[in-house]
């Protein structure tokens, strides 16, 4: 199962970034514009708010489960979440969590 998590991490990183890079090439790091576009419609706001809440829940999970299992570098998953998203950070955390549980 852990290798499926790794595949999900690769997809969850490359697919979102494939949409972010064209925005950055066109507008640069214009965070206010990014958020205006994110919340421009009810449909996009639905997805935006879903990801924001999911990110917060992910951080709670990473720190509670990571401390319980004595995993190191928990900040890495939060950074991954902030730079890409839940689709990247969650499978990466699950990959390393699985390795920890299996004693590797």
C-alpha positions in Angstrom: 0.0 0.0 0.0 2.8 2.4 0.8 3.9 2.5 -2.9 0.4 3.6 -3.9 0.8 6.5 -1.4 4.0 7.4 -3.2 2.3 7.3 -6.6 -0.5 9.4 -5.2 2.1 11.9 -3.9 3.7 12.2 -7.3 0.3 12.8 -9.0 -0.9 15.0 -6.2 2.1 17.2 -6.6 2.5 17.3 -10.4 -1.1 17.8 -11.3 -1.8 20.9 -9.1 1.5 22.4 -10.0 0.7 22.0 -13.7 -2.1 24.5 -13.1 -0.1 26.8 -10.8 2.9 27.3 -13.0 1.0 28.9 -15.9 -0.6 31.3 -13.4 2.8 32.2 -12.0 4.3 32.6 -15.5 1.5 35.0 -16.4 0.9 37.0 -13.2 3.9 36.2 -11.0 3.3 35.6 -7.3 0.1 37.8 -7.2 -1.5 36.2 -4.1 -4.4 38.7 -3.9 -5.3 37.8 -7.6 -4.9 34.1 -6.8 -7.5 34.4 -4.0 -9.8 36.6 -6.1 -9.8 34.0 -8.8 -10.2 31.1 -6.3 -13.3 32.7 -4.7 -14.7 34.2 -8.0 -17.6 31.8 -8.2 -19.6 29.7 -5.7 -18.3 26.5 -7.3 -14.6 27.5 -7.0 -15.2 28.9 -3.5 -16.7 25.5 -2.5 -13.5 23.8 -3.6 -11.3 26.5 -2.1 -12.9 26.3 1.3 -12.9 22.5 1.2 -9.2 22.5 0.7 -8.5 25.1 3.4 -10.5 23.1 6.0 -8.9 19.8 4.8 -5.5 21.4 5.2 -6.2 22.4 8.8 -7.5 18.9 9.6 -4.4 17.4 7.9 -2.1 19.5 10.2 -4.0 18.2 13.3 -3.7 14.6 12.0 0.0 15.0 11.1 1.0 16.4 14.5 -1.2 14.0 16.6 -0.4 10.8 14.7 3.2 11.9 14.0 3.9 12.5 17.7 2.2 9.3 18.7 4.4 7.3 16.3 7.5 9.5 17.1 8.0 10.5 13.5 10.5 13.2 12.7 10.3 16.3 10.6 6.6 16.8 10.9 7.0 20.4 9.6 7.9 18.9 6.2 4.3 17.8 5.6 2.9 21.2 6.6 5.4 22.9 4.2 4.4 20.5 1.5 0.7 21.3 2.2 1.4 25.1 2.0 3.5 24.9 -1.2 1.3 22.4 -3.1 -1.7 21.2 -1.2 -3.4 18.4 0.6 -3.1 16.2 -2.5 0.6 16.3 -2.0 1.1 16.4 1.7 -1.4 13.7 2.8 0.0 10.9 0.6 3.6 11.8 1.5 2.7 11.6 5.2 0.8 8.3 4.8 3.8 6.9 2.9 6.2 7.7 5.7 3.7 6.8 8.4 3.3 3.3 6.7 7.1 2.9 6.7 7.2 3.8 10.4 4.4 1.4 11.3 6.2 -1.4 9.4 9.4 -0.6 11.2 11.4 0.6 8.3 
